[in-house]
Amino acid sequence: MSKKKESPERLRERLRQEELKRSPGGNLNDSLNRASTGGLVDLVGSMGWRFTGILLVLIIVGYIIASYLLD
């Protein structure tokens, strides 16, 4: 699709994705602020797959520890 015929929504999304690729760490604060308003896609999308994986592992380990402590 040529850039002249690109819809405004696609243009905004493409620019947002390019910014995330240029500075993934700098967007973490922005993503956390967006997550507080309900944008889970923005939170996970800007963190990257490694940080998302670490977050999931911590949540699972925390759940396991809490289930043992509450028994």
Backbone hydrogen bonds, N-H to C=O, Kabsch-Sander energy under -0.5 kcal/mol:
donor,donor_aa,acceptor,acceptor_aa,energy
6,E,3,K,-0.7
11,L,7,S,-2.4
12,R,8,P,-2.4
13,E,9,E,-2.3
14,R,10,R,-2.7
15,L,11,L,-2.6
16,R,12,R,-2.3
17,Q,13,E,-2.5
18,E,14,R,-2.2
19,E,15,L,-2.1
20,L,16,R,-2.1
21,K,17,Q,-1.8
22,R,18,E,-1.7
23,S,19,E,-2.1
27,N,23,S,-0.8
28,L,25,G,-1.2
31,S,27,N,-2.6
32,L,28,L,-2.4
33,N,29,N,-2.2
34,R,30,D,-2.3
35,A,31,S,-2.3
36,S,32,L,-1.4
37,T,33,N,-0.5
37,T,34,R,-0.9
38,G,35,A,-1.2
39,G,34,R,-2.1
40,L,38,G,-1.2
43,L,39,G,-1.7
44,V,40,L,-2.5
45,G,41,V,-2.4
46,S,42,D,-1.7
47,M,43,L,-1.1
48,G,44,V,-1.2
52,T,48,G,-1.8
53,G,49,W,-2.1
54,I,50,R,-2.5
55,L,51,F,-2.5
56,L,52,T,-2.2
57,V,53,G,-2.4
58,L,54,I,-2.5
59,I,55,L,-2.1
60,I,56,L,-2.4
61,V,57,V,-2.8
62,G,58,L,-2.5
63,Y,59,I,-2.0
64,I,60,I,-2.3
65,I,61,V,-2.6
66,A,62,G,-2.4
67,S,63,Y,-2.2
68,Y,64,I,-1.9
69,L,65,I,-2.2
70,L,66,A,-1.8
71,D,68,Y,-0.5
